[in-house]
């Protein structure tokens, strides 16, 4: 299981929200590049980045910060937030991002996911952010009108590299991940599933690993890292012991 430390960007800084509400933003690091280096030095093999301003604006907003992270990290970067057309997808992938995550576009323009997967095999993920089992869009501000599982199944044959599943009610709330819902979605599709939202302790990671088997291939963690509740090196050792000494999956430019 791959451990993905999260860097959420708002106005150029690393922040964390509670349940996706921008008004709850807490700044944890004003230097995203330094934060990326810190995660890489701890042994992380990927970094998950979200352009929060971009998710609401519908276009990239924190481009300079993302570029600095890509340059500083030296490990693959997975990026979501405001990516809603082929030109933006291509631009990010050509500029060092290893994988883009399509969230709102997966609901509003599902054919974009199909097209992007054909153009960039292995480098497109779908982000499904669920509130009470229904996908949300535009920075989680609006209901998507489709069940999370149904949306995941829509892309079964598209060739997505992964599905990033976030339970909005748990995100940033430090209440533990929704393991049951994540497993249910993972078992409903063949695509690799990455769990997100609510991870607050090493105990949560151990519980997720024990329940996941081969169904969940990764987990994203944010606030607990910044609060010091989870040490990234310890998390990597728990979840990826078999990868010690091996190159990161999907290296930069993959």
Order of alpha helices (4+ residues) and beta strands (2+ residues): beta-beta-beta-alpha-beta-alpha-alpha-beta-alpha-beta-alpha-alpha-beta-beta-beta-alpha-beta-alpha-beta-alpha-beta-alpha-alpha
